[in-house]
Amino acid sequence: MKDRLKATQDIAAANAEQMRLNQKSSGLLVLDLKVERDGIVDSTHENEHARTEAAVEDNIRKIDRLERELSALDEELEATMKKEG
C-alpha cells in the first residue's frame, strides 16, 4: 500500500508539472503571436519554446510510465487480496 500511495503522489506531482508546462507553452504561443505581429526575430524565444515542448513530451512519457507502474501495483494488490480472501 505504501508503494501505491507513493505512485499516486508521484502521478499527482507529474500532473501538476504538466499543468505548469502547459501554461508556459500557452504563454509562449501568445508571445509567438506578438512576435509575428511585430515582425521581431527572437532566437531566445524560439529556443525556450523548443525546450518547453521537449519538457512537455518528457513529462507525458513520465506520467505514462507512472500510470503503468500504478496499474501493475493495483494488479499485484488485487492478486494478493484474492489469495487472502
Contact map, one row per residue, 1 for C-alpha under 8 A:
1111100000000000000000000000000000000000000000000000000000000000000000000000000000000
1111110000000000000000000000000000000000000000000000000000000000000000000000000000000
1111111000000000000000000000000000000000000000000000000000000000000000001000000000000
1111111100000000000000000000000000000000000000000000000000000000000001001100000000000
1111111110000000000000000000000000000000000000000000000000000000000000000000000000000
0111111111000000000000000000000000000000000000000000000000000000000000000000000000000
0011111111100000000000000000000000000000000000000000000000000000011011000000000000000
0001111111110000000000000000000000000000000000000000000000000000000001000000000000000
0000111111111000000000000000000000000000000000000000000000000000000000000000000000000
0000011111111100000000000000000000000000000000000000000000000000010000000000000000000
0000001111111110000000000000000000000000000000000000000000000010011000000000000000000
0000000111111111000000000000000000000000000000000000000000000000000000000000000000000
0000000011111111100000000000000000000000000000000000000000000000000000000000000000000
0000000001111111110000000000000000000000000000000000000000100110000000000000000000000
0000000000111111111000000000000000000000000000000000000000000010000000000000000000000
0000000000011111111100000000000000000000000000000000000000000000000000000000000000000
0000000000001111111110000000000000000000000000000000000000100000000000000000000000000
0000000000000111111111000000000000000000000000000000000100110000000000000000000000000
0000000000000011111111100000000000000000000000000000000000000000000000000000000000000
0000000000000001111111110000000000000000000000000000000000000000000000000000000000000
0000000000000000111111111000000000000000000000000001001100000000000000000000000000000
0000000000000000011111111100000000000000000000000000000100000000000000000000000000000
0000000000000000001111111110000000000000000000000000000000000000000000000000000000000
0000000000000000000111111111000000000000000000000001000000000000000000000000000000000
0000000000000000000011111111100000000000000000001001100000000000000000000000000000000
0000000000000000000001111111110000000000000000000000000000000000000000000000000000000
0000000000000000000000111111111000000000000000000000000000000000000000000000000000000
0000000000000000000000011111111100000000000010001000000000000000000000000000000000000
0000000000000000000000001111111110000000000000000000000000000000000000000000000000000
0000000000000000000000000111111111000000000000000000000000000000000000000000000000000
0000000000000000000000000011111111100000000000000000000000000000000000000000000000000
0000000000000000000000000001111111110000000000000000000000000000000000000000000000000
0000000000000000000000000000111111111000000000000000000000000000000000000000000000000
0000000000000000000000000000011111111100000000000000000000000000000000000000000000000
0000000000000000000000000000001111111111110000000000000000000000000000000000000000000
0000000000000000000000000000000111111111000000000000000000000000000000000000000000000
0000000000000000000000000000000011111110000000000000000000000000000000000000000000000
0000000000000000000000000000000001111111000000000000000000000000000000000000000000000
0000000000000000000000000000000000111111100000000000000000000000000000000000000000000
0000000000000000000000000000000000110111110000000000000000000000000000000000000000000
0000000000000000000000000000000000100011111000000000000000000000000000000000000000000
0000000000000000000000000000000000100001111111000000000000000000000000000000000000000
0000000000000000000000000000000000000000111111100000000000000000000000000000000000000
0000000000000000000000000000000000000000011111110000000000000000000000000000000000000
0000000000000000000000000001000000000000011111111000000000000000000000000000000000000
0000000000000000000000000000000000000000011111111100000000000000000000000000000000000
0000000000000000000000000000000000000000001111111110000000000000000000000000000000000
0000000000000000000000000000000000000000000111111111000000000000000000000000000000000
0000000000000000000000001001000000000000000011111111100000000000000000000000000000000
0000000000000000000000000000000000000000000001111111110000000000000000000000000000000
0000000000000000000000000000000000000000000000111111111000000000000000000000000000000
0000000000000000000010011000000000000000000000011111111100000000000000000000000000000
0000000000000000000000001000000000000000000000001111111110000000000000000000000000000
0000000000000000000000000000000000000000000000000111111111000000000000000000000000000
0000000000000000000010000000000000000000000000000011111111100000000000000000000000000
0000000000000000010011000000000000000000000000000001111111110000000000000000000000000
0000000000000000000000000000000000000000000000000000111111111000000000000000000000000
0000000000000000000000000000000000000000000000000000011111111100000000000000000000000
0000000000000100110000000000000000000000000000000000001111111110000000000000000000000
0000000000000000010000000000000000000000000000000000000111111111000000000000000000000
0000000000000000000000000000000000000000000000000000000011111111100000000000000000000
0000000000000100000000000000000000000000000000000000000001111111110000000000000000000
0000000000100110000000000000000000000000000000000000000000111111111000000000000000000
0000000000000000000000000000000000000000000000000000000000011111111100000000000000000
0000000000000000000000000000000000000000000000000000000000001111111110000000000000000
0000001001100000000000000000000000000000000000000000000000000111111111000000000000000
0000001000100000000000000000000000000000000000000000000000000011111111100000000000000
0000000000000000000000000000000000000000000000000000000000000001111111110000000000000
0000001000000000000000000000000000000000000000000000000000000000111111111000000000000
0001001100000000000000000000000000000000000000000000000000000000011111111100000000000
0000000000000000000000000000000000000000000000000000000000000000001111111110000000000
0000000000000000000000000000000000000000000000000000000000000000000111111111000000000
0011000000000000000000000000000000000000000000000000000000000000000011111111100000000
0001000000000000000000000000000000000000000000000000000000000000000001111111110000000
0000000000000000000000000000000000000000000000000000000000000000000000111111111000000
0000000000000000000000000000000000000000000000000000000000000000000000011111111100000
0000000000000000000000000000000000000000000000000000000000000000000000001111111110000
0000000000000000000000000000000000000000000000000000000000000000000000000111111111000
0000000000000000000000000000000000000000000000000000000000000000000000000011111111100
0000000000000000000000000000000000000000000000000000000000000000000000000001111111110
0000000000000000000000000000000000000000000000000000000000000000000000000000111111111
0000000000000000000000000000000000000000000000000000000000000000000000000000011111111
0000000000000000000000000000000000000000000000000000000000000000000000000000001111111
0000000000000000000000000000000000000000000000000000000000000000000000000000000111111
0000000000000000000000000000000000000000000000000000000000000000000000000000000011111
